[in-house]
Amino acid sequence: MVCHSMNIAYLLAEEPMSNIERLTIVVPEPMAAKIRAAVATGDYASTSEVVRDAMRLWSERRELRREGLDALRQAWDEGKASGVAGPLDIKSIISAAKAERAASGEHD
């Protein structure tokens, strides 16, 4: 695998210009080609802009994942705290779900 080194002035849009930090990153050739192509087509003004956008998207995705996990943990804790449901009749549950779907007009 061929890797290319790119000097990137990393800057988030919210940061003042005095907080720019220059980083050198190494990416595989196909990734470097995509970065250069994004600049060449005018989608981005510079390679730094491509990387900043990628960092913003990565940060947003991590935050959404964290929020999703927090919501799942909360739902789990609420479910456990609600007590034991008792024995379940799966046939009744399926029949009720099918009746509910039929009433709402949903189809398989």
Phi, psi and omega in degrees: 000131178267130178245148177242141177264135178232135172273123184237128171273103186277124181208122172277147184304330183281347185275141174294153183302334181288349181260022179286134175238128180274127179237149171252125178243153177241125181231153175298153183307316180299324179290319178298321179296320178294321178296312180297322180295322179297325177285317183297325181278354179088004177296328179225153181278334183205166176296326178298321180295321178299313182292321177299317179296317178298320178295320178298314179297318178298315180296317179297318180296318178297319179295316178298319179297317179297316178298319178297317178294321178299316179295319178295317178298318180297315179297320178298312180297319178296319178297316179295321182289340183285350177098180182279135182282336183094185182294144181245141176254102186299324180296320178292321179296315179296316179299318179295320179295318179295319179296320179295317178296318180297320181293329181271355177087008178283150179236158177290000000 
